[in-house]
Amino acid sequence: MKESYLGVDVCNHSYVSLTHLIKDDIDRNRQSCIVAVNPEKVLKAQADDNLRQLLNQATYQIPDGVGILIASKFKKGLIKERVTGIDMLLALCEMAEKHDKTVFLYGAKPGVGEKARENLLKTFPSLRVVGVMDGYEKNHQKILDTINLAKPDILFVGLGSPRQEYWILENMPQLNVRIFQGVGGSFDVLSGNIKRAPRFFRKSGLEWLYRLGKEPYRIKRQLKLPLFLFKVLTKG
């Protein structure tokens, strides 16, 4: 089931239910795409119809932002928890290890994906990572050929948003991949280049506050949250 905020769809699945759906997509040989939705993206989509259509074309729009959770509560929706991009990636890797599915990491700067793979394998020793490619490769056909040769069940694309979502939807028909997820800067976090907020901040929905303390320049982005909530309450 999906809810809509200012014309942008958001799924109300939990990590568990979504992981089951995605495993079923793989088993049934269905292509599906996961995008993360937060208040900033929803507001951008108000002025960019292409972005709105892009987000709504995805199979699953995960509520990656405490603002979406708050909006759902205001509107008496069914979204009960955030589903962050990086934690969804980890949930899919856990499922892939358990059920012998394969993954491919595409994106980020040279060397970052390799380090991310190394750290993923520390957590999921039996995970089959069948390929890694940085996001600076210029030969488009080489990118497609490399991914197709590896035949991954799941392709994680870390090119930044919305570039990665446009890339996924443009190239899905040409790729022998079942599941696509845009993961933003997750490879940088997994590699250790960027440190995540402590667990307390993540679990309490205050990761934004931790990041604001580390990066004060983000204040302009954080101020979009009350604007988003105001528009949701007045316009839906």
C-alpha positions in Angstrom: 0.0 0.0 0.0 1.1 3.6 -0.7 0.3 7.0 0.8 0.7 10.2 -1.2 2.2 13.5 0.1 2.0 16.5 -2.2 1.6 14.2 -5.2 4.6 11.9 -4.3 3.9 8.3 -3.4 5.4 6.6 -0.3 5.2 3.0 0.7 4.1 2.0 4.2 6.1 -1.2 4.3 8.5 -2.1 7.1 12.0 -3.5 6.5 10.7 -7.0 7.0 7.7 -6.8 4.7 9.6 -5.0 2.0 12.5 -7.5 2.1 10.0 -10.3 1.7 8.4 -8.6 -1.3 11.8 -8.0 -2.9 12.9 -11.6 -2.5 9.6 -12.6 -4.1 10.4 -10.2 -7.0 13.7 -12.0 -7.5 12.2 -15.4 -7.3 9.5 -14.5 -9.8 12.0 -12.8 -12.1 10.4 -9.4 -11.8 12.3 -6.1 -12.1 11.7 -3.6 -9.4 13.2 -0.3 -8.3 13.6 1.2 -4.8 13.9 5.0 -4.3 14.2 6.9 -1.0 11.7 9.7 -0.4 12.3 12.5 2.1 10.7 15.9 2.6 13.4 17.7 0.6 12.8 15.5 -2.5 9.0 15.9 -2.1 9.4 19.7 -2.1 11.7 19.6 -5.1 9.1 17.5 -6.9 6.7 20.4 -6.5 8.7 22.4 -8.9 10.0 19.6 -11.1 7.3 17.4 -12.7 9.9 15.1 -14.1 11.3 14.4 -10.7 7.7 13.7 -9.4 7.0 11.3 -12.2 10.4 9.7 -11.7 9.7 9.0 -8.0 6.3 7.7 -8.7 7.5 5.4 -11.4 9.5 3.4 -8.9 8.1 0.1 -7.6 8.9 1.0 -3.9 9.3 4.5 -2.4 10.7 4.1 1.1 10.1 6.7 3.8 13.7 7.8 4.3 13.1 10.9 6.5 11.5 11.6 9.8 9.4 14.2 8.2 7.5 11.6 6.2 6.8 9.7 9.4 5.5 12.8 11.1 3.4 13.7 8.1 1.9 10.2 8.1 0.9 10.5 11.8 -0.7 13.9 11.1 -2.7 12.4 8.2 -3.5 9.2 10.2 -1.5 7.1 7.7 0.1 3.7 8.3 3.8 4.6 8.0 5.1 3.4 11.4 8.9 3.6 10.9 11.5 5.2 8.8 13.1 2.9 6.1 16.5 4.5 5.4 18.4 3.8 2.3 21.5 2.4 3.9 19.6 0.2 6.3 17.5 -1.1 3.4 20.7 -1.9 1.7 21.9 -3.8 4.7 18.6 -5.7 5.0 18.8 -6.7 1.4 22.4 -7.9 1.9 21.3 -10.0 4.9 18.5 -11.5 2.8 20.9 -12.1 -0.1 23.4 -13.9 2.1 20.6 -16.1 3.6 19.0 -17.0 0.2 22.1 -17.1 -2.0 21.3 -14.0 -4.0 24.0 -11.8 -5.6 24.7 -8.1 -5.4 26.7 -5.5 -7.4 28.0 -2.1 -6.1 28.0 0.7 -8.7 29.0 4.3 -7.9 31.0 6.5 -5.6 34.7 7.5 -6.1 37.4 5.0 -7.1 38.3 2.7 -4.3 35.2 3.5 -2.2 33.1 0.6 -3.5 36.0 -1.9 -2.9 36.3 -0.8 0.7 32.5 -0.9 1.1 32.5 -4.5 -0.2 35.3 -5.4 2.2 33.3 -4.1 5.2 30.1 -5.7 4.0 31.8 -9.1 3.9 32.9 -8.6 7.5 29.2 -8.4 8.4 27.9 -10.9 5.9 30.8 -13.3 5.2 28.9 -15.5 2.8 27.4 -12.6 0.8 28.1 -13.0 -3.0 29.3 -9.5 -4.2 29.7 -10.3 -7.9 31.0 -6.9 -8.9 32.1 -3.4 -8.0 32.5 -0.4 -10.3 33.1 3.3 -9.4 30.8 6.0 -10.7 33.6 7.7 -12.7 33.7 5.3 -15.5 32.8 7.3 -18.7 32.1 4.4 -21.1 28.4 3.8 -20.8 28.4 0.6 -22.7 31.2 -0.8 -20.6 29.2 -0.1 -17.5 26.2 -2.0 -18.9 28.3 -4.9 -20.2 30.1 -5.3 -16.9 26.9 -5.4 -14.9 25.2 -7.8 -17.3 28.2 -10.1 -17.4 28.1 -10.3 -13.6 24.3 -11.0 -13.6 23.6 -9.7 -10.1 20.2 -10.2 -8.5 20.5 -6.8 -6.8 22.2 -3.7 -8.1 23.0 -0.9 -5.6 23.6 2.4 -7.4 25.3 5.2 -5.6 25.4 8.2 -7.9 23.6 10.8 -5.8 20.0 11.7 -6.1 18.2 12.2 -8.4 20.9 11.3 -10.9 21.0 7.7 -9.7 17.2 7.3 -10.1 17.2 8.7 -13.6 20.1 6.4 -14.4 18.2 3.4 -13.0 14.9 4.0 -14.9 16.8 4.8 -18.1 18.9 1.6 -18.0 16.6 -1.0 -16.4 15.4 -2.4 -19.7 19.0 -3.0 -20.8 20.2 -4.7 -17.7 20.0 -8.3 -16.6 19.2 -7.3 -13.0 16.0 -7.9 -10.9 16.3 -5.3 -8.1 17.7 -1.8 -8.4 18.2 0.5 -5.4 19.5 4.1 -5.4 21.7 4.3 -2.3 23.1 7.9 -2.4 26.2 8.1 -0.3 25.8 4.7 1.4 29.1 3.4 0.0 31.0 6.2 1.6 29.4 5.3 5.0 30.0 1.6 4.5 33.6 2.2 3.5 34.2 4.2 6.7 34.8 7.5 4.9 31.7 9.0 6.5 30.6 8.3 10.0 26.9 7.6 10.7 25.1 9.1 13.7 25.2 7.0 16.9 22.5 4.4 17.2 20.6 6.5 19.8 20.1 9.4 17.3 19.1 7.0 14.5 16.5 5.1 16.6 15.0 8.2 18.0 14.6 9.9 14.7 17.2 12.6 15.5 19.9 11.7 13.0 19.2 15.0 11.3 20.1 16.8 14.6 23.4 14.9 14.8 24.3 15.7 11.2 23.4 19.3 11.7 25.8 19.5 14.7 28.5 18.1 12.5 27.6 20.1 9.4 26.0 23.4 10.4 25.7 24.4 6.8 22.9 21.9 6.5 20.5 24.3 8.4 19.0 25.5 5.1 18.0 22.0 4.2 16.7 21.2 7.7 14.5 24.3 7.5 12.6 22.7 4.7 11.0 20.2 7.2 8.5 22.7 8.7 7.7 23.9 5.2 7.0 20.4 4.1 4.8 19.7 7.1 2.9 23.0 6.6 2.2 22.1 3.0 1.1 18.6 3.8 -1.4 19.9 6.4 -2.8 22.6 4.1 -2.6 20.9 0.8 -2.3 17.2 1.4 
